[in-house]
């Protein structure tokens, strides 16, 4: 057991003097009990947004993408902004589940399940935008290199659209397998507690015959490590591929070698902010305060400080290089004196305020251990990262090399509707997930109860004294 020793000075990861039975009861309760009024209100609100967004998508497909606010100069607008934003949000799930598993960080066990679910749901939203952006959705399957009857029709591997297809499909498939595999022991727990034959049948099917035998656990542990090893490069490769959509072009402000690491850091930054936003709500609604403790919240805020610092350095580098190059065209990029004082000054300062100034408050322990402050700052970071993607795309495109083609971007009600629809769709998926799947990996939590549980740590502390 020496390999599993934990210093008594460390904060307990499970508080409230829990037993193994308590953990089972607490985590199964949201699934087994009837949903509360708050859950139904949230679901109906999310469904309204989703239906409105679905209507806007149907209108876009029927009319063409002229229904959006795109023009000859700015031919990527809200759609690609939202695509990059959603892909970025999904990043924290893979980082928490894969990278922190390899580093044996026990605090991830309370947050990994919901973070992985968030990854999958966010990638589903991201995939919607490039598909609609094709214009002819019904021939969307042409992006896959499939045998076909069109003679020489083949995917154009020089196209960023095709890179996104491979990035998203790989990310989605690996994340889904990783997430589902972690759920198997928990499905078995719900199967064994099921009250109705119908529920028992569903969870028996989902549990894949899990019996909790030593052999099952051995295979589970081995496969977790293999999948974590496969998913870790994905944390870096997926958003690097997305950054290549911009970095490999010759448009000023995009043609930059800093984009890949900068996009990855920004994705983890926004992803952790979204995890905080969702988990603080789930913690309150599902009464999981004893498992998602202030220690977990503070640790995630420290990761936000770290990745926020990386993003700040990237911003400073971009701004400095633009100024130092002496190129007149660089003064029209999204991080330049021209952007700070030009027609999109409001978007520039929204980015600086939300991503640099306000997250710096997390340096103060009183702020990063305050739940309301954490929730508000996490929301502000999500808004700031959306503005970052908006600035990169719209500000850089709005000022071309020819002053005659300079123009402004004005989103239409359809643009806004599609975006709100994806937020509604994401919320519907997350709310349904919270009612049907265990929000916390109870099997993993039980493995650390005797190391990091409050009761056991107190006993250990007494022995050392």
ZASE-842619 format. One line per field, with one value per residue (C-alpha): residue number from 1; residue in three letters; z, x, y. Coordinates in nm, 4 decimals, padded with zeros to 6 digits, m for minus. Layout:
residues N
seq	[NUM  ...] $
type	[ALA  ...] $
z	[Z  ...] $
x	[X  ...] $
y	[Y  ...] $
END
This chain:
residues 465
seq	[1  2  3  4  5  6  7  8  9  10  11  12  13  14  15  16  17  18  19  20  21  22  23  24  25  26  27  28  29  30  31  32  33  34  35  36  37  38  39  40  41  42  43  44  45  46  47  48  49  50  51  52  53  54  55  56  57  58  59  60  61  62  63  64  65  66  67  68  69  70  71  72  73  74  75  76  77  78  79  80  81  82  83  84  85  86  87  88  89  90  91  92  93  94  95  96  97  98  99  100  101  102  103  104  105  106  107  108  109  110  111  112  113  114  115  116  117  118  119  120  121  122  123  124  125  126  127  128  129  130  131  132  133  134  135  136  137  138  139  140  141  142  143  144  145  146  147  148  149  150  151  152  153  154  155  156  157  158  159  160  161  162  163  164  165  166  167  168  169  170  171  172  173  174  175  176  177  178  179  180  181  182  183  184  185  186  187  188  189  190  191  192  193  194  195  196  197  198  199  200  201  202  203  204  205  206  207  208  209  210  211  212  213  214  215  216  217  218  219  220  221  222  223  224  225  226  227  228  229  230  231  232  233  234  235  236  237  238  239  240  241  242  243  244  245  246  247  248  249  250  251  252  253  254  255  256  257  258  259  260  261  262  263  264  265  266  267  268  269  270  271  272  273  274  275  276  277  278  279  280  281  282  283  284  285  286  287  288  289  290  291  292  293  294  295  296  297  298  299  300  301  302  303  304  305  306  307  308  309  310  311  312  313  314  315  316  317  318  319  320  321  322  323  324  325  326  327  328  329  330  331  332  333  334  335  336  337  338  339  340  341  342  343  344  345  346  347  348  349  350  351  352  353  354  355  356  357  358  359  360  361  362  363  364  365  366  367  368  369  370  371  372  373  374  375  376  377  378  379  380  381  382  383  384  385  386  387  388  389  390  391  392  393  394  395  396  397  398  399  400  401  402  403  404  405  406  407  408  409  410  411  412  413  414  415  416  417  418  419  420  421  422  423  424  425  426  427  428  429  430  431  432  433  434  435  436  437  438  439  440  441  442  443  444  445  446  447  448  449  450  451  452  453  454  455  456  457  458  459  460  461  462  463  464  465] $
type	[UNK  UNK  UNK  UNK  UNK  UNK  UNK  UNK  UNK  UNK  UNK  UNK  UNK  UNK  UNK  UNK  UNK  UNK  UNK  UNK  UNK  UNK  UNK  UNK  UNK  UNK  UNK  UNK  UNK  UNK  UNK  UNK  UNK  UNK  UNK  UNK  UNK  UNK  UNK  UNK  UNK  UNK  UNK  UNK  UNK  UNK  UNK  UNK  UNK  UNK  UNK  UNK  UNK  UNK  UNK  UNK  UNK  UNK  UNK  UNK  UNK  UNK  UNK  UNK  UNK  UNK  UNK  UNK  UNK  UNK  UNK  UNK  UNK  UNK  UNK  UNK  UNK  UNK  UNK  UNK  UNK  UNK  UNK  UNK  UNK  UNK  UNK  UNK  UNK  UNK  UNK  UNK  UNK  UNK  UNK  UNK  UNK  UNK  UNK  UNK  UNK  UNK  UNK  UNK  UNK  UNK  UNK  UNK  UNK  UNK  UNK  UNK  UNK  UNK  UNK  UNK  UNK  UNK  UNK  UNK  UNK  UNK  UNK  UNK  UNK  UNK  UNK  UNK  UNK  UNK  UNK  UNK  UNK  UNK  UNK  UNK  UNK  UNK  UNK  UNK  UNK  UNK  UNK  UNK  UNK  UNK  UNK  UNK  UNK  UNK  UNK  UNK  UNK  UNK  UNK  UNK  UNK  UNK  UNK  UNK  UNK  UNK  UNK  UNK  UNK  UNK  UNK  UNK  UNK  UNK  UNK  UNK  UNK  UNK  UNK  UNK  UNK  UNK  UNK  UNK  UNK  UNK  UNK  UNK  UNK  UNK  UNK  UNK  UNK  UNK  UNK  UNK  UNK  UNK  UNK  UNK  UNK  UNK  UNK  UNK  UNK  UNK  UNK  UNK  UNK  UNK  UNK  UNK  UNK  UNK  UNK  UNK  UNK  UNK  UNK  UNK  UNK  UNK  UNK  UNK  UNK  UNK  UNK  UNK  UNK  UNK  UNK  UNK  UNK  UNK  UNK  UNK  UNK  UNK  UNK  UNK  UNK  UNK  UNK  UNK  UNK  UNK  UNK  UNK  UNK  UNK  UNK  UNK  UNK  UNK  UNK  UNK  UNK  UNK  UNK  UNK  UNK  UNK  UNK  UNK  UNK  UNK  UNK  UNK  UNK  UNK  UNK  UNK  UNK  UNK  UNK  UNK  UNK  UNK  UNK  UNK  UNK  UNK  UNK  UNK  UNK  UNK  UNK  UNK  UNK  UNK  UNK  UNK  UNK  UNK  UNK  UNK  UNK  UNK  UNK  UNK  UNK  UNK  UNK  UNK  UNK  UNK  UNK  UNK  UNK  UNK  UNK  UNK  UNK  UNK  UNK  UNK  UNK  UNK  UNK  UNK  UNK  UNK  UNK  UNK  UNK  UNK  UNK  UNK  UNK  UNK  UNK  UNK  UNK  UNK  UNK  UNK  UNK  UNK  UNK  UNK  UNK  UNK  UNK  UNK  UNK  UNK  UNK  UNK  UNK  UNK  UNK  UNK  UNK  UNK  UNK  UNK  UNK  UNK  UNK  UNK  UNK  UNK  UNK  UNK  UNK  UNK  UNK  UNK  UNK  UNK  UNK  UNK  UNK  UNK  UNK  UNK  UNK  UNK  UNK  UNK  UNK  UNK  UNK  UNK  UNK  UNK  UNK  UNK  UNK  UNK  UNK  UNK  UNK  UNK  UNK  UNK  UNK  UNK  UNK  UNK  UNK  UNK  UNK  UNK  UNK  UNK  UNK  UNK  UNK  UNK  UNK  UNK  UNK  UNK  UNK  UNK  UNK  UNK  UNK  UNK  UNK  UNK  UNK  UNK  UNK  UNK  UNK  UNK  UNK  UNK  UNK  UNK  UNK  UNK  UNK  UNK  UNK  UNK  UNK  UNK  UNK  UNK  UNK  UNK  UNK  UNK  UNK  UNK  UNK  UNK  UNK  UNK  UNK  UNK  UNK  UNK  UNK  UNK  UNK  UNK  UNK  UNK  UNK  UNK  UNK  UNK  UNK  UNK  UNK] $
z	[00.0000  00.0191  m00.3425  m00.2420  00.0615  00.0797  00.3152  00.6002  00.5260  00.1920  00.1788  00.1788  m00.1638  m00.0102  00.2897  00.5204  00.6768  00.3927  00.3769  00.0565  00.0832  00.1212  m00.2061  m00.3911  m00.2473  m00.3145  m00.6766  m00.7649  m00.6078  m00.9027  m01.1361  m00.9123  m00.7732  m00.9656  m01.1317  m00.9451  m01.0736  m01.1492  m01.3806  m01.5769  m01.6103  m01.7354  m01.9816  m02.1267  m02.1623  m02.3381  m02.5647  m02.6702  m02.7711  m02.9461  m03.1483  m03.2458  m03.3546  m03.5463  m03.7316  m03.8203  m03.9455  m04.1590  m04.3006  m04.3764  m04.5600  m04.7537  m04.8461  m04.8621  m04.6464  m04.7872  m04.4889  m04.2751  m04.2543  m04.4794  m04.7675  m05.0372  m04.7973  m04.4787  m04.5994  m04.2587  m03.9830  m03.6812  m03.8079  m03.7982  m03.4811  m03.3133  m03.4575  m03.3064  m02.9780  m02.9363  m03.0259  m02.7670  m02.4955  m02.5459  m02.4721  m02.0928  m02.0813  m02.2607  m02.0621  m01.7273  m01.8165  m02.0171  m01.9180  m01.5471  m01.5401  m01.6698  m01.4056  m01.1333  m01.0185  m00.7843  m00.7788  m01.1382  m01.0224  m00.9102  m01.2277  m01.5119  m01.5943  m01.6527  m01.8302  m02.0732  m02.1348  m02.1986  m02.4547  m02.6549  m02.6463  m02.7438  m03.0397  m03.1627  m03.1650  m03.3379  m03.6171  m03.7093  m03.8354  m04.1060  m04.2369  m04.2864  m04.4170  m04.7113  m04.8457  m04.9981  m04.6875  m04.8837  m05.0492  m04.7224  m04.7451  m05.0337  m04.7785  m04.6875  m04.9191  m05.0166  m05.3333  m05.5636  m05.9061  m05.9940  m06.1564  m06.0135  m05.7260  m05.4208  m05.1014  m05.1466  m04.8739  m04.9214  m04.7859  m04.4177  m04.4342  m04.4781  m04.1943  m03.9667  m04.0686  m03.9588  m03.6442  m03.5259  m03.6151  m03.4427  m03.1371  m03.1109  m03.1491  m02.9001  m02.6452  m02.6708  m02.6200  m02.3251  m02.1654  m02.2185  m02.0886  m01.7632  m01.7231  m01.7394  m01.3621  m01.2792  m01.5180  m01.3387  m01.0028  m01.1319  m01.2900  m00.9534  m00.7805  m01.0538  m00.9268  m01.2586  m01.5157  m01.7977  m01.6193  m01.5336  m01.8995  m02.0275  m01.7734  m01.8122  m02.1825  m02.1123  m01.8419  m02.0927  m01.8365  m01.5816  m01.2628  m01.0714  m01.0796  m01.0414  m01.4096  m01.5122  m01.3066  m01.4466  m01.8047  m01.7144  m01.5703  m01.8658  m02.1260  m01.9389  m01.9662  m02.3353  m02.4194  m02.2104  m02.4107  m02.7367  m02.6211  m02.4898  m02.8374  m02.9395  m02.6784  m02.8800  m03.2350  m03.2676  m03.1897  m03.3758  m03.6832  m03.6257  m03.5963  m03.9333  m04.0908  m04.0313  m03.9966  m04.3384  m04.5227  m04.6533  m04.4892  m04.2647  m03.8973  m03.9709  m04.1291  m03.7933  m03.6479  m03.2935  m03.3687  m03.2853  m02.9228  m02.8741  m02.9829  m02.7614  m02.4523  m02.5310  m02.5740  m02.2336  m02.0806  m02.2157  m02.1544  m01.7844  m01.7558  m01.9035  m01.6701  m01.3755  m01.5059  m01.5459  m01.2364  m01.0006  m01.1208  m01.1042  m00.7585  m00.6261  m00.8085  m00.7423  m00.3850  m00.4555  m00.2300  m00.0422  m00.3627  m00.5632  m00.2790  m00.2558  m00.3093  m00.6536  m00.7474  m00.6404  m00.8304  m01.1506  m01.0985  m01.0724  m01.4102  m01.5501  m01.4158  m01.5835  m01.9260  m01.9019  m01.8547  m02.1709  m02.3650  m02.2297  m02.3508  m02.6931  m02.7122  m02.6156  m02.8761  m03.1518  m03.0631  m03.0428  m03.3676  m03.5513  m03.4280  m03.4691  m03.8274  m03.9420  m04.1976  m04.2573  m04.3145  m03.9675  m03.8156  m03.9324  m03.7569  m03.4541  m03.1987  m03.3043  m03.2248  m03.5300  m03.3823  m03.0416  m03.1890  m03.5128  m03.5880  m03.3935  m03.0828  m02.8684  m02.9702  m02.9057  m02.5560  m02.4731  m02.5505  m02.3370  m02.0439  m02.0358  m02.1017  m01.9414  m01.6789  m01.5046  m01.4849  m01.3124  m01.0032  m00.9549  m00.8288  m00.5012  m00.2855  m00.1560  m00.5122  m00.6327  m00.3234  m00.3624  m00.5480  m00.6825  m00.7977  m00.9664  m01.1472  m01.2708  m01.3849  m01.5609  m01.7542  m01.8429  m01.9730  m02.1956  m02.3382  m02.3785  m02.5666  m02.8035  m02.8695  m02.9308  m03.2109  m03.3458  m03.3518  m03.5214  m03.7993  m03.8496  m03.7724  m03.9833  m04.2806  m04.2595  m04.3711  m04.6956  m04.8931  m05.1170  m04.9338  m05.1877  m05.0436  m04.6769  m04.5066  m04.1731  m04.0616  m03.9358  m03.8059  m03.9030  m03.6742  m03.8374  m03.7349  m03.3766  m03.3880  m03.5038  m03.2255  m02.9572  m03.0945  m03.0371  m02.6779  m02.6312  m02.7865  m02.5632  m02.2537  m02.3446  m02.3845  m02.0559  m01.8601  m01.9952  m01.9188  m01.5564  m01.5103  m01.6733  m01.6110  m01.2856  m01.2857  m01.0834  m01.1333  m00.8091  m00.8735  m00.8985  m00.5966  m00.3819  m00.4744  m00.3019  m00.0054  00.2348  00.1113  00.0638  00.2610  00.5514  00.8145  00.7149  00.6845  01.0351  01.1716  00.9841  01.1219  01.4790  01.4288  01.3078  01.6118] $
x	[00.0000  00.3007  00.2414  m00.1008  00.0097  m00.1128  00.0343  m00.2070  m00.1456  m00.3298  m00.6935  m00.9416  m01.1033  m01.4212  m01.5636  m01.8563  m01.7327  m01.8674  m01.8864  m01.8889  m02.2677  m02.3077  m02.1177  m02.3472  m02.6610  m02.5489  m02.4473  m02.7463  m02.9989  m03.0296  m03.1010  m03.3432  m03.5470  m03.8000  m03.6629  m03.7164  m03.8983  m03.5689  m03.4589  m03.7866  m03.7752  m03.4139  m03.5047  m03.8014  m03.5911  m03.3143  m03.5717  m03.7170  m03.3673  m03.2980  m03.6237  m03.5636  m03.2077  m03.3294  m03.5759  m03.2922  m03.0779  m03.3672  m03.4188  m03.0436  m03.0384  m03.3544  m03.2461  m02.8664  m02.5977  m02.6893  m02.9283  m02.6197  m02.4412  m02.1523  m02.0302  m01.7604  m01.4834  m01.5915  m01.6868  m01.6276  m01.8311  m02.0223  m02.0340  m01.6594  m01.6284  m01.8794  m01.7135  m01.3736  m01.5396  m01.7227  m01.4164  m01.2165  m01.4764  m01.4474  m01.0747  m01.0785  m01.2638  m00.9889  m00.7181  m00.8828  m00.9599  m00.6506  m00.3548  m00.4412  m00.5029  m00.1495  m00.0170  m00.2172  m00.3987  m00.6714  m00.8698  m00.9810  m01.2063  m01.4864  m01.4860  m01.3757  m01.7133  m01.8958  m01.5941  m01.5874  m01.9632  m01.9127  m01.6404  m01.8687  m02.1667  m01.9489  m01.7925  m02.1458  m02.2299  m01.9000  m01.9659  m02.2937  m02.1257  m01.8844  m02.1598  m02.4045  m02.1218  m02.0795  m02.4051  m02.5218  m02.5640  m02.7054  m02.3676  m02.1771  m02.0622  m01.8334  m01.5752  m01.5106  m01.2698  m01.5314  m01.5363  m01.7832  m01.9398  m01.8331  m01.5082  m01.2213  m01.4129  m01.1898  m01.1430  m00.9172  m00.6565  m00.5361  m00.8696  m00.8975  m01.2566  m01.1237  m00.8726  m01.1601  m01.3538  m01.0678  m00.9936  m01.3563  m01.4361  m01.1200  m01.1765  m01.5421  m01.4853  m01.1958  m01.3699  m01.6949  m01.5192  m01.3222  m01.6352  m01.8523  m01.5885  m01.5592  m01.9383  m01.9596  m01.9016  m02.1531  m02.4131  m02.3707  m02.4320  m02.7587  m02.8555  m02.8207  m03.0331  m03.3018  m03.6607  m03.8438  m03.7831  m03.7554  m03.4802  m03.3006  m03.3057  m03.1647  m02.8802  m02.8071  m02.7498  m02.5324  m02.3262  m02.1909  m02.2078  m01.9881  m01.9582  m01.6889  m01.4520  m01.0774  m01.0299  m01.2854  m01.1078  m00.7689  m00.8924  m01.0667  m00.7455  m00.5326  m00.7758  m00.8067  m00.4310  m00.4236  m00.7080  m00.5492  m00.2293  m00.4266  m00.6291  m00.3333  m00.1908  m00.5472  m00.5519  m00.2781  m00.3472  m00.7161  m00.6887  m00.3569  m00.5446  m00.8156  m00.5450  m00.4039  m00.7336  m00.5944  m00.2159  m00.1606  m00.3388  m00.1691  m00.4122  m00.2395  m00.3018  m00.3637  m00.0322  00.1378  00.3458  00.2279  m00.1260  m00.1005  00.0301  m00.1779  m00.4982  m00.4293  m00.3662  m00.6778  m00.8860  m00.7837  m00.8408  m01.1983  m01.2635  m01.1810  m01.3977  m01.6913  m01.6254  m01.6409  m01.9657  m02.1389  m01.9984  m02.0882  m02.4490  m02.4463  m02.2848  m02.5731  m02.8615  m02.7468  m02.6215  m02.2643  m02.0860  m01.9090  m01.7480  m01.6829  m01.5188  m01.3664  m01.0282  m01.1414  m01.2722  m00.9489  m00.7295  m00.9273  m00.8982  m00.5195  m00.5208  m00.7200  m00.4496  m00.1771  m00.3434  m00.4617  m00.0967  m00.0025  m00.2791  m00.1606  00.1959  00.0560  m00.1449  00.1606  00.3719  00.1156  00.0814  00.4586  00.5417  00.2701  00.4165  00.7841  00.7422  00.6734  00.4222  00.1311  m00.0973  m00.0197  m00.1913  m00.5218  m00.4863  m00.6944  m00.4184  m00.2802  m00.3142  m00.5444  m00.7795  m00.7764  m00.8920  m01.0652  m01.4294  m01.4056  m01.2547  m01.5406  m01.4597  m01.0866  m01.1430  m01.4021  m01.1302  m00.8656  m01.1030  m01.2591  m00.9433  m00.6622  m00.7860  m01.0766  m00.9210  m00.6159  m00.8387  m00.7838  m00.4336  m00.6055  m00.6957  m01.0100  m01.1430  m01.0512  m01.2112  m01.5334  m01.8019  m02.0017  m01.6840  m01.5598  m01.8917  m01.9067  m01.5416  m01.5818  m01.8811  m01.6824  m01.3922  m01.6369  m01.7604  m01.4021  m01.2915  m01.5864  m01.4712  m01.1166  m01.2391  m01.4671  m01.1740  m00.9380  m01.1887  m01.3841  m01.1255  m00.8561  m01.0918  m01.2663  m00.9560  m00.8276  m00.5174  m00.7532  m00.9225  m01.2046  m01.3125  m01.3060  m01.6332  m01.8039  m01.9746  m02.3337  m02.4810  m02.8406  m03.1114  m03.0441  m02.6751  m02.7762  m03.0509  m02.8192  m02.5723  m02.8438  m02.9797  m02.6475  m02.6385  m02.9912  m02.8966  m02.5872  m02.7967  m03.0628  m02.7954  m02.6250  m02.9537  m03.0627  m02.7173  m02.7363  m03.0674  m02.9704  m02.5970  m02.3983  m02.2500  m01.9476  m01.7477  m01.8527  m01.6362  m01.3237  m01.4217  m01.4529  m01.0957  m00.9655  m01.2061  m00.9546  m00.6754  m00.8509  m01.1766  m01.2161  m01.2758  m00.9697  m00.7449  m00.8487  m00.7544  m00.4246  m00.3496  m00.4153  m00.1817  00.0980  00.0540] $
y	[00.0000  00.2317  00.3382  00.4689  00.6677  01.0255  01.2853  01.3796  01.7484  01.7178  01.8238  01.5301  01.4755  01.3294  01.5147  01.4423  01.1128  00.8955  00.5152  00.3075  00.2748  00.6532  00.7104  00.4652  00.6289  00.9873  00.9253  00.7034  00.9466  01.1922  00.8983  00.7072  00.9964  01.2062  01.5177  01.8443  02.1536  02.3324  02.0498  02.0616  02.4413  02.4198  02.1435  02.3371  02.6537  02.4558  02.2857  02.6233  02.7415  02.4112  02.4213  02.7851  02.6998  02.3949  02.6192  02.8609  02.5704  02.4403  02.7916  02.8207  02.4862  02.5738  02.9285  02.8965  03.0552  03.3940  03.3935  03.4596  03.7944  03.6849  03.9005  03.8939  04.0025  03.8236  03.4759  03.3165  03.4759  03.3536  02.9959  02.9286  03.1416  02.9107  02.6005  02.6879  02.7940  02.4619  02.2524  02.4492  02.3917  02.0174  02.0137  02.0131  01.6801  01.4925  01.6686  01.5830  01.2227  01.1270  01.3450  01.3624  00.9861  00.9289  01.1725  00.9898  01.3040  01.1774  01.5017  01.4382  01.1495  01.3810  01.5901  01.3613  01.2047  01.5328  01.6832  01.3878  01.4205  01.7908  01.7086  01.4794  01.7159  02.0146  01.8283  01.7405  02.1149  02.1999  01.9497  02.1231  02.4423  02.3170  02.0868  02.3771  02.5974  02.3592  02.5033  02.1756  01.9629  01.6683  01.6087  01.6431  01.2801  01.3840  01.4983  01.1347  00.9508  00.6903  00.4773  00.6532  00.6485  01.0029  00.8957  01.0994  01.2672  01.2408  01.4396  01.7419  01.6932  02.0510  02.1743  02.2713  02.1452  01.7935  01.8327  01.9318  01.6203  01.3954  01.5982  01.5963  01.2349  01.1039  01.3196  01.2249  00.8492  00.8239  01.0477  00.8487  00.5141  00.6537  00.8015  00.4939  00.2553  00.4510  00.4317  00.0499  m00.0183  00.2573  00.1157  m00.2176  m00.0433  00.1097  m00.2251  m00.3995  m00.1329  m00.1085  m00.1204  m00.1756  m00.4539  m00.1952  00.0021  m00.3229  m00.4342  m00.1029  m00.0865  m00.4618  m00.3975  m00.0897  m00.2674  m00.5261  m00.8089  m00.6317  m00.8388  m00.6524  m00.9534  m00.9042  m00.9941  m00.7301  m00.4641  m00.5647  m00.5258  m00.2015  m00.0525  m00.1674  m00.0351  00.2968  00.3463  00.2473  00.4867  00.7624  00.7141  00.7406  01.0419  01.2462  01.3297  01.4222  01.7003  01.8690  01.7475  01.8381  02.2069  02.2240  02.0986  02.3609  02.6307  02.5172  02.6306  02.9797  02.9430  02.7803  03.0637  03.3795  03.6230  03.8756  03.8049  03.4363  03.3405  03.2856  03.0024  03.0783  02.9606  02.5869  02.6178  02.9321  02.7566  02.4542  02.6719  02.8773  02.5624  02.4232  02.7691  02.7919  02.4205  02.4427  02.7565  02.5604  02.2637  02.5045  02.6561  02.3182  02.1467  02.4292  02.3982  02.0141  02.0292  02.2387  02.0688  01.7087  01.7842  01.6707  01.9229  01.6414  01.5080  01.8262  02.0159  02.3621  02.1903  02.0647  02.4095  02.5794  02.3299  02.3911  02.7661  02.7242  02.5410  02.8366  03.0751  02.8643  02.8363  03.1984  03.2975  03.1077  03.2843  03.6224  03.5533  03.4564  03.7809  03.9871  03.8042  03.8612  04.2292  04.2844  04.1005  04.2951  04.6231  04.5225  04.3949  04.7514  04.6206  04.8589  04.5620  04.4191  04.7211  04.5779  04.2420  04.1427  04.2192  04.5563  04.9282  04.9468  04.6845  04.8574  05.1902  05.0852  05.0011  04.6727  04.8337  04.6963  04.3350  04.3905  04.5309  04.2628  04.0062  04.1826  04.2406  03.8924  03.6872  03.8878  04.1321  03.9546  03.5992  03.7587  03.7884  03.4114  03.4942  03.5924  03.2922  03.4630  03.4902  03.1407  02.9825  03.1808  02.9843  03.2799  03.4606  03.1405  03.0913  03.4523  03.4589  03.1210  03.2615  03.5749  03.3590  03.1671  03.4982  03.6254  03.3136  03.3526  03.7102  03.5845  03.3564  03.6335  03.8786  03.6326  03.5655  03.8883  04.1607  03.9927  03.9466  04.2852  04.4797  04.3314  04.4413  04.6436  04.9331  04.9091  04.5721  04.6775  04.6017  04.5298  04.2103  04.2289  03.9013  03.8267  03.6893  03.3499  03.3654  03.4346  03.1704  02.8898  02.9756  02.9889  02.6602  02.4857  02.6190  02.4821  02.1453  02.1219  02.2035  01.9441  01.6746  01.7664  01.7785  01.4375  01.2959  01.4201  01.2329  00.9026  00.8557  00.8919  01.2446  01.1239  00.8035  00.6304  00.3202  00.5389  00.7475  00.4355  00.3427  00.6587  00.6676  00.5091  00.7354  01.0685  01.0328  01.2761  01.0031  00.8015  01.1072  01.2161  00.8706  00.8788  01.2248  01.1036  00.8063  01.0363  01.2630] $
END
